[in-house]
Amino acid sequence: METKQFKAESKKLLDMMINSIYTHKEIFLRELISNASDAIDKLYFKSLTDHNIDMSREDFKIMLDVNKEKRTIVLEDNGIGMTLDELENNLGTIAKSGSLDFKKENDLSKDDIGVIGQFGVGFYSAFMVSKEVIVESKAYGEEKSYIWCSKGVDGYTIEESDKKEVGTKITLVIKDNTDEENYDEFLEQYRLQGIIKKYSDYIRYPIKMNVSKQRLKDGTGTGDVAAEYESYTEIETINSMVPIWKKQKSELTQEDYNNFYKDKYFDFTDPCLTIHSKTEGTVTYSSLMFVPSKTPYNYYSKEYEKGLQLYSNGVLIMDKCADLLPDYFGFVKGLVDSEDLSLNISREMLQHDRQLKLISKSIQKKIKSELLKMLKSDREKYEEFYKNFGLQLKFGLYENYGMNKDELKDLVMFKSSLDKKYVTLSEYVSRMKEEQKDIYYASGESIERIDTLPQTELVKDKGFEILYFTDDVDEFAIQMMHEYDGKTFKSISSENLDLETEEEKKNLEQQLNDNKDLFEFMKDSLSGKVKNVVLTQRLKSHPVCLTAQGNISLEMEKVLNAMPTNEQKVKADRVLEINVNHKIFEKLKELYNTDKEKLKKYTELLYTQACLIEGFDVEDPVEFSNIICDLMLD
């Protein structure tokens, strides 16, 4: 029998196919099953106009069998089959696609028939795991059948065969193991079943497999007779065929969605939110997405991978397509299925990312609208969601220099001083007092700690609501937003809150001018620890507080310096504020005139007190202790 040679360029491409085009060897089974499905699609399409084809859609199937002793995998379909010319052209010339030719010849669109084999190279992925590939095929309407055989780049043979039924049978002779590769895995039934479930679960035709099982032998396992087992085989359908996302919503219950989610994504709890949609337009796709009800255990670790599964016409193309989701929606699980994707020859990535970007943009809008709908219609459920994933939304506000602030500003929430409950920014602004100019917030490790800050006194006394920022990212995120609905965010610890009356301002300015030498002395005695020492009207019962000038707040200083990667310590421009109405102010004035050494100790004591209130560590505990003792003994 004459061995025919692949063309030079085909030989080079075949070598690439075996060694480099595909990332994972298991892909071979997806490609062969997809080709079998395409072949059945073609015959089914012909049956719509050729009434001599006596088959319904239910008659079509793909059979898979594995023989460990012979080291073979056999895949057989009852599709349209291949003629001698098609075997020669489609298999003898690599990158010659019979499916693509079929679509062109019959002037078919994606809506007519869903064949996805466009490049004619997927078949050759079989050589990644096979030392020999044998193809027996009989084309519909032909008398003769043929067998094509190849051991790789050395060439191929074609001769007549005795195959009687229309369709194609592919036999793979699996390679022997090497030191680097274990090919035995592809001879295990459970491994092949797993690959089918992963990539081809939603092929529209049943994929049937001879599965080895064991059963109790008759008459054993009872009384005094020891149990004995015998092996037998049973044909099982491995794939689900009809994907849940291609069904009408009216056909499905929430329980159907919940069961699919828990089975598919290995969760024990029902999802918090289910989003099922079909979008038509520039890119047509179906999507089924879920928001988990609990934060995955590894969500904030490097091990967590975001992304949606990407399908093309029911065939899994990518298990985690990260480009479909922005990081701030990285908690969403689910899938997208589109027939409009431009696939590369390995069906593992896209040739162009334009379609992917369009789908991603549409998905982001859909997720946002569904979350807003939940916020309005089921507040309790949204707050539970927010406890789990609100931090990620706030990170989204901060990252990329606030690029996503318009997308996320209406989804974020903070607890407030009004009732210690969550409030959206829209709700806060809607209940602002008429004379209130800014959105006030306070940062700290807990609500309880924030409530003890001296700076909260005047703001609360004015009847203004304060947002509690208790997550490290909060203040950074808000600085990226800068304002909401025309209202500027202002920290209660910022240098100038501008809450005093005109009379109070004049009195304060007069006191500052009268005692500027005192404050300059106190500033100098702190040896660069503060940018300034001033008087304030913001305090009621407390004698002193610490505030900051500039863009870095006191809380930001703590957060940034706690980061392990931040070797160079950051320091806010601190301001020590003295309560103009407190008795301590009178004492300070007196000491300036009578005992400047003692004034230095008082200044250090007040500064350390203010630092402790803000949650900073004492810089020099020994010195602090000595000052207290000196003043006690004086």
C-alpha positions in Angstrom: 0.0 0.0 0.0 1.4 3.4 -1.0 2.2 5.8 1.8 1.2 9.4 0.8 3.1 12.3 2.1 1.8 15.4 3.7 2.7 18.6 1.9 5.8 20.3 3.3 3.8 23.1 4.9 1.3 20.5 6.3 4.1 18.5 7.8 5.5 21.5 9.6 2.0 22.4 10.8 1.4 18.9 12.1 4.7 19.0 14.0 3.4 22.3 15.6 0.1 20.8 16.3 1.7 17.9 18.2 4.2 20.0 20.1 3.1 23.6 20.7 -0.4 24.8 19.5 -2.5 23.2 22.3 -1.8 24.1 25.9 -3.3 20.9 27.4 -3.2 17.4 25.9 -6.7 16.6 27.1 -8.0 19.0 24.5 -7.8 16.3 21.9 -11.1 14.7 23.1 -12.9 18.0 22.9 -11.8 18.5 19.3 -12.7 15.0 18.2 -16.1 15.2 19.9 -16.7 18.7 18.4 -15.9 17.3 14.9 -18.3 14.4 15.4 -21.0 16.8 16.5 -20.3 18.9 13.4 -20.7 15.8 11.2 -24.0 15.0 12.8 -25.2 18.6 12.3 -24.4 18.3 8.6 -26.5 15.2 8.2 -29.3 16.6 10.3 -29.3 19.7 8.1 -29.5 17.6 5.0 -32.4 15.6 6.5 -34.5 18.8 6.6 -34.6 18.8 2.8 -33.6 15.2 1.9 -36.5 13.0 2.9 -34.6 9.8 2.1 -32.7 10.3 5.4 -34.9 8.4 7.8 -33.5 9.7 11.0 -34.8 12.1 13.7 -32.6 14.2 15.9 -33.0 11.7 18.7 -31.4 9.0 16.6 -28.0 10.7 16.4 -25.3 9.9 18.9 -21.5 9.8 19.5 -20.1 6.5 20.9 -16.8 6.3 23.0 -15.0 3.1 24.0 -11.7 2.5 25.6 -9.5 -0.6 25.8 -6.7 -0.5 28.2 -5.1 -3.7 27.0 -5.0 -2.6 23.4 -4.3 1.0 24.4 -7.0 2.3 22.2 -9.7 4.9 22.3 -12.5 4.6 19.7 -14.8 7.5 18.9 -17.7 6.8 16.5 -20.5 9.1 15.2 -23.4 8.5 12.8 -23.0 11.8 11.1 -22.6 12.6 7.4 -19.2 10.8 7.0 -16.5 11.6 4.5 -15.9 10.6 0.8 -12.6 9.5 -0.6 -11.9 13.1 -1.8 -12.9 14.5 1.6 -10.6 12.2 3.4 -7.8 13.1 1.0 -8.5 16.9 1.2 -9.6 17.3 4.8 -7.2 14.9 6.5 -4.4 14.9 3.9 -4.1 18.6 3.9 -3.9 20.2 7.3 -5.9 23.4 7.9 -8.4 22.4 5.2 -11.8 22.6 7.0 -14.7 20.5 5.7 -17.1 22.2 8.1 -16.2 25.6 6.7 -16.6 24.4 3.1 -20.0 22.9 4.0 -21.2 26.2 5.4 -20.0 28.0 2.3 -21.5 25.5 -0.1 -24.9 25.6 1.6 -24.8 29.4 2.3 -25.3 28.8 6.0 -25.2 31.3 8.8 -24.6 30.6 12.4 -28.3 30.5 13.0 -28.8 27.7 10.4 -26.3 25.3 11.8 -23.8 25.5 14.6 -20.7 23.9 13.2 -17.7 25.4 14.9 -14.8 23.5 13.2 -13.5 26.3 11.1 -9.8 25.6 10.6 -9.4 21.9 10.0 -6.7 21.4 12.5 -8.5 20.2 15.6 -8.4 16.6 14.3 -4.6 16.6 14.4 -4.6 17.3 18.2 -5.2 13.5 18.4 -1.5 13.0 17.5 -0.5 14.7 20.8 -1.6 11.5 22.6 -1.6 8.9 19.8 1.2 7.0 18.0 -1.3 6.0 15.3 -4.7 7.4 14.2 -7.1 5.3 12.1 -10.2 6.9 10.5 -12.9 4.7 8.9 -15.7 6.6 7.2 -18.6 6.1 4.9 -20.2 9.2 3.5 -24.0 9.6 3.1 -25.1 8.7 -0.4 -21.9 6.8 -1.2 -21.5 3.1 -1.9 -18.0 2.7 -0.8 -16.3 3.4 2.6 -12.6 4.1 3.2 -10.0 3.9 5.9 -7.4 6.6 6.5 -4.3 5.7 8.6 -1.4 7.8 9.8 1.4 7.5 12.3 2.2 11.2 12.2 4.5 13.3 10.0 5.7 10.4 8.0 2.5 10.4 6.0 -0.8 8.5 5.6 -2.5 5.7 3.7 -6.0 5.5 2.3 -7.8 2.3 1.1 -11.3 0.9 0.9 -12.8 -0.6 4.0 -15.8 -2.8 4.8 -17.6 -0.2 7.0 -21.4 -0.6 6.3 -23.0 2.3 8.3 -22.9 5.9 7.4 -20.6 7.9 9.7 -17.0 8.0 11.0 -15.1 5.8 13.4 -11.8 7.1 14.8 -9.4 4.8 16.6 -6.5 6.3 18.6 -3.6 4.0 19.5 -2.3 5.8 22.6 1.4 6.5 23.1 3.5 4.7 25.6 4.5 6.5 28.8 7.7 8.5 28.9 9.7 9.9 31.8 8.0 13.2 31.2 4.5 12.2 30.2 1.9 9.8 31.5 -0.3 8.8 28.6 -2.0 6.0 30.7 -4.3 8.6 32.2 -6.2 8.8 28.9 -7.0 5.1 29.1 -8.9 5.5 32.4 -12.7 5.7 32.1 -13.1 8.2 34.9 -10.5 10.5 33.3 -12.3 10.5 29.9 -15.6 11.0 31.6 -14.2 14.0 33.4 -12.8 15.6 30.2 -16.2 15.1 28.5 -18.0 16.7 31.4 -15.6 19.6 31.4 -15.5 20.5 27.8 -18.3 18.8 25.9 -21.1 18.5 28.5 -23.4 20.6 26.4 -22.8 19.0 22.9 -26.4 18.7 21.6 -26.1 15.0 20.9 -25.7 12.2 23.5 -22.1 11.0 24.1 -22.4 7.4 25.1 -19.7 5.3 26.7 -19.2 1.7 27.6 -18.6 1.9 31.3 -17.2 -1.0 33.3 -19.1 -1.8 36.5 -19.3 -4.5 39.2 -22.2 -6.3 40.6 -22.8 -9.0 43.3 -22.8 -12.5 41.8 -26.0 -14.4 42.2 -26.2 -16.5 45.3 -23.3 -14.8 47.1 -23.3 -12.4 50.0 -26.1 -14.2 51.8 -25.9 -16.5 54.8 -22.6 -18.4 54.9 -21.7 -17.6 51.3 -19.0 -15.0 50.9 -19.8 -12.1 48.6 -18.3 -12.3 45.1 -18.4 -9.7 42.4 -18.5 -9.9 38.6 -17.6 -7.2 36.1 -20.0 -6.1 33.4 -20.3 -3.1 31.0 -23.2 -0.7 30.6 -23.7 2.0 28.1 -24.1 5.4 29.8 -24.8 8.9 28.4 -22.0 11.1 29.8 -23.1 14.6 28.8 -26.0 16.7 29.8 -26.7 17.9 26.2 -29.2 20.7 26.9 -27.5 23.6 28.8 -29.7 25.2 31.4 -28.8 28.6 30.1 -30.3 27.9 26.7 -33.7 27.1 28.3 -36.4 29.7 28.7 -36.7 31.2 32.2 -40.3 30.1 32.3 -39.1 26.5 32.1 -36.9 26.9 35.2 -37.4 27.3 38.9 -35.0 28.9 41.4 -34.4 25.4 42.7 -33.1 24.4 39.2 -30.7 27.3 39.2 -29.6 26.6 42.8 -28.9 22.9 42.0 -27.0 23.8 38.9 -24.9 26.4 40.8 -24.1 24.1 43.7 -23.2 21.2 41.4 -21.2 23.3 39.0 -19.3 25.5 41.4 -19.0 23.1 44.4 -20.8 25.3 46.8 -23.0 24.1 49.7 -25.2 27.1 49.9 -27.7 28.6 47.4 -26.5 31.7 45.5 -27.4 35.2 46.8 -28.3 36.3 43.3 -29.0 34.6 39.9 -28.7 36.5 36.6 -29.9 34.6 33.5 -30.1 36.6 30.3 -29.8 36.4 26.5 -28.4 39.4 24.7 -28.8 40.0 21.0 -27.1 42.8 19.0 -23.6 43.4 17.7 -22.6 40.2 19.7 -25.2 37.7 20.6 -24.7 35.6 23.7 -26.4 33.8 26.6 -25.1 34.2 30.1 -25.9 32.6 33.5 -24.2 34.2 36.4 -24.4 33.8 40.2 -23.3 35.9 43.2 -22.4 33.5 46.1 -24.1 34.0 49.4 -20.8 33.6 51.2 -17.3 34.8 50.5 -15.2 31.9 49.1 -12.6 30.9 51.7 -9.7 31.9 49.4 -11.3 35.0 47.9 -8.7 37.4 49.2 -5.7 35.2 48.4 -3.5 34.8 45.4 -5.0 31.3 44.8 -8.4 32.8 43.9 -9.0 33.1 40.1 -11.8 35.3 38.9 -13.4 34.8 35.5 -16.4 33.3 33.8 -16.4 30.1 31.8 -16.5 30.9 28.1 -18.4 28.6 25.7 -18.8 28.7 21.9 -22.0 27.0 20.9 -22.0 24.8 24.0 -18.3 23.8 23.8 -16.1 25.0 26.6 -13.4 27.3 25.2 -11.9 28.7 28.4 -12.5 27.7 32.0 -11.6 31.1 33.6 -11.9 34.0 31.2 -10.7 36.8 33.4 -11.3 39.4 30.7 -15.1 39.1 31.0 -15.1 40.5 34.6 -13.5 43.5 36.1 -11.8 42.9 39.4 -14.5 44.6 41.4 -17.0 42.1 40.1 -14.5 39.2 40.5 -16.8 37.4 43.0 -19.4 36.6 40.3 -19.4 33.0 39.0 -21.0 31.7 35.9 -20.6 31.4 32.2 -21.1 33.0 28.8 -22.0 31.2 25.6 -21.7 32.9 22.2 -21.7 31.7 18.6 -20.1 35.0 17.5 -16.6 34.4 18.9 -13.6 34.5 16.6 -11.6 31.5 17.7 -8.0 30.8 16.9 -7.0 27.5 15.5 -6.6 25.9 18.9 -10.0 27.1 20.1 -8.3 28.1 23.3 -8.3 31.9 22.9 -9.8 34.6 20.7 -8.3 35.9 17.5 -9.7 39.4 18.2 -10.7 40.8 21.6 -13.3 43.2 20.2 -16.2 40.8 20.7 -14.9 39.9 24.2 -14.8 43.6 25.2 -18.3 44.1 23.9 -19.6 41.1 25.9 -17.6 42.2 29.0 -19.1 45.7 28.9 -22.6 44.4 28.5 -22.1 41.9 31.4 -20.8 44.7 33.7 -23.9 46.8 33.0 -26.2 43.7 33.7 -24.5 42.9 37.0 -24.7 46.5 38.2 -28.4 46.8 37.2 -29.2 43.5 39.0 -27.4 44.6 42.2 -29.2 48.0 42.2 -32.5 46.1 41.7 -31.6 44.0 44.8 -30.7 47.1 46.7 -34.1 48.7 46.1 -36.3 45.6 46.3 -34.6 43.5 49.0 -32.5 45.8 51.3 -31.8 43.0 53.9 -30.5 40.7 51.2 -28.3 43.4 49.6 -26.8 44.3 53.0 -25.9 40.6 53.5 -24.3 40.6 50.1 -22.5 43.8 50.9 -21.0 42.4 54.1 -19.4 39.7 52.0 -18.3 41.7 48.9 -18.6 45.4 49.7 -14.9 45.6 50.3 -14.2 44.5 46.7 -16.5 47.2 45.4 -14.6 49.8 47.5 -11.3 48.5 46.1 -12.9 49.0 42.7 -13.5 52.7 43.5 -9.9 53.1 44.4 -8.1 51.2 41.7 -7.1 52.7 38.3 -7.2 56.2 39.8 -10.9 56.2 40.3 -11.8 55.2 36.8 -14.7 53.1 37.9 -16.2 55.5 40.4 -19.3 56.3 38.3 -20.0 52.5 37.9 -19.7 51.8 41.6 -20.7 55.0 43.6 -24.3 53.9 43.9 -23.5 50.4 45.1 -21.2 51.2 48.0 -22.5 51.7 51.6 -21.2 52.8 54.9 -22.6 52.7 58.4 -23.4 56.1 59.9 -23.8 57.9 63.2 -27.6 58.3 62.6 -28.5 54.8 63.6 -25.3 52.7 63.1 -26.9 51.1 60.0 -25.8 51.0 56.4 -26.5 54.0 54.3 -25.9 54.6 50.6 -24.3 57.9 49.5 -27.6 58.8 47.8 -29.5 58.3 51.0 -26.9 60.3 53.0 -27.2 63.3 50.6 -31.0 63.1 50.5 -31.2 63.6 54.3 -28.5 66.3 54.6 -29.5 69.4 56.6 -30.2 72.5 54.5 -27.1 74.3 55.8 -24.8 71.3 55.4 -22.2 71.8 52.7 -20.1 68.6 52.9 -20.4 64.8 53.5 -18.7 64.2 56.8 -16.8 61.0 57.6 -14.5 59.6 60.3 -11.9 56.9 60.0 -11.0 54.3 62.6 -10.6 50.7 63.4 -14.2 50.4 64.7 -17.4 52.4 65.1 -16.9 52.3 68.9 -13.4 53.8 68.6 -14.6 56.5 66.2 -17.3 57.5 68.5 -14.8 58.3 71.2 -12.8 60.7 69.0 -13.0 64.3 70.3 -13.5 65.6 66.7 -17.0 64.0 66.5 -18.4 66.2 69.2 -19.0 69.4 67.3 -20.2 67.6 64.1 -22.8 65.6 66.1 -23.7 68.7 68.1 -24.6 70.4 64.8 -26.9 67.5 64.0 -24.8 66.4 61.0 -24.5 62.7 60.1 -21.1 61.1 60.1 -20.1 58.1 57.8 -18.0 55.5 59.6 -14.9 54.4 57.6 -13.7 51.2 59.3 -12.0 49.4 56.3 -8.4 50.4 55.4 -9.5 51.2 51.8 -12.4 53.5 52.7 -10.6 56.8 52.9 -8.5 56.1 49.8 -11.5 55.2 47.8 -13.4 58.3 48.8 -10.5 60.5 47.9 -10.6 59.1 44.4 -14.3 60.0 44.3 -13.7 63.4 45.8 -17.4 64.3 45.7 -20.9 62.8 45.3 -23.8 64.7 43.8 -21.9 67.9 44.1 -21.1 67.4 47.8 -17.5 67.2 48.8 -16.3 64.5 51.3 -14.7 65.9 54.4 -13.0 64.1 57.3 -13.9 65.3 60.7 -10.2 65.2 61.4 -9.3 67.6 58.6 -7.7 70.8 59.6 -10.6 73.1 58.7 -14.2 71.9 59.1 -15.6 75.4 58.8 -18.4 74.8 61.3 -18.0 77.9 63.4 -20.2 81.0 63.4 -18.7 84.3 62.2 -18.5 85.4 65.8 -16.7 82.3 66.8 -14.3 82.6 64.0 -13.4 86.2 65.0 -12.9 85.2 68.6 -10.7 82.3 67.6 -8.6 84.5 65.3 -8.2 87.1 68.1 -7.0 84.4 70.6 -4.6 83.0 68.0 -3.0 86.4 67.4 -2.8 87.2 71.1 -1.1 83.9 71.9 0.9 83.2 68.7 4.2 83.2 70.7 2.8 80.5 73.0 1.9 78.2 70.1 5.1 78.8 68.3 7.0 77.8 71.6 4.8 74.7 71.9 5.5 73.8 68.2 9.2 74.2 68.7 9.2 72.1 71.9 7.8 69.2 69.9 10.9 69.2 67.7 9.2 68.7 64.3 6.5 66.2 65.5 3.8 68.6 64.4 3.3 71.0 61.5 1.5 73.5 63.7 -0.2 74.1 67.1 -3.4 76.0 67.0 -6.6 76.8 68.8 -9.9 75.1 67.9 -13.6 75.5 68.4 -14.4 71.9 67.3 -13.9 70.4 70.8 -16.4 70.5 73.6 -15.3 68.4 76.6 -11.8 67.3 75.3 -8.8 69.5 75.9 -6.9 68.5 72.8 -7.0 66.6 69.5 -4.8 65.8 66.6 -5.7 66.6 63.0 -3.8 66.6 59.7 -3.1 69.0 56.9 -2.8 68.0 53.2 -3.9 64.8 51.4 -2.6 62.2 53.8 -4.9 61.8 56.8 -3.9 60.3 60.2 -5.8 57.1 59.3 -4.0 56.9 56.0 -0.7 57.2 57.7 -1.5 54.2 59.9 -2.7 52.1 56.9 0.2 52.9 54.7 2.8 52.3 57.4 1.2 48.9 58.3 1.9 47.6 54.8 4.9 45.2 54.7 6.0 46.5 51.3 6.2 50.1 52.5 9.8 50.4 53.7 9.8 54.2 53.8 7.5 55.4 56.5 4.8 57.9 55.6 3.8 60.7 58.0 0.9 63.0 57.8 1.4 66.7 58.5 0.1 66.7 62.0 -1.6 69.6 63.8 -2.1 69.8 67.5 -5.4 71.5 68.3 -6.1 73.0 71.7 -9.7 73.6 72.9 -10.1 77.3 73.2 -12.9 76.8 75.8 -11.1 74.3 78.0 -9.3 75.2 81.3 -6.1 73.6 80.0 -5.7 76.6 77.7 -5.6 79.0 80.6 -3.0 76.8 82.3 -0.9 76.8 79.2 -1.0 80.6 79.0 0.0 80.8 82.6 3.0 78.4 82.2 4.2 80.4 79.2 4.7 83.4 81.5 5.9 81.6 84.6 7.5 78.2 83.8 8.5 77.4 80.2 10.2 74.1 81.2 7.0 72.8 82.7 5.2 74.1 79.6 7.4 71.8 77.5 6.4 68.8 79.6 2.7 69.8 79.4 3.0 70.1 75.6 4.6 66.7 75.3 2.0 65.2 77.5 -0.9 66.8 75.5 0.6 65.7 72.2 1.0 62.1 73.5 -2.5 62.1 74.8 -3.8 63.2 71.4 -1.8 60.5 69.7 -3.2 57.8 72.0 -6.7 59.0 71.3 -6.0 58.6 67.5 -4.7 55.1 68.1 -1.0 55.8 67.6 1.7 54.1 69.7 3.6 56.2 72.3 6.9 57.1 70.5 9.0 57.0 73.8 7.1 55.2 76.6 10.0 55.8 79.1 10.1 59.6 78.5 6.2 59.7 78.7 6.3 57.9 82.0 9.0 60.2 83.4 7.0 63.3 82.4 3.9 62.0 84.2 6.0 61.3 87.4 7.7 64.7 87.3 4.3 66.5 87.0 2.8 64.4 89.8 5.7 65.2 92.1 5.8 68.9 91.2 
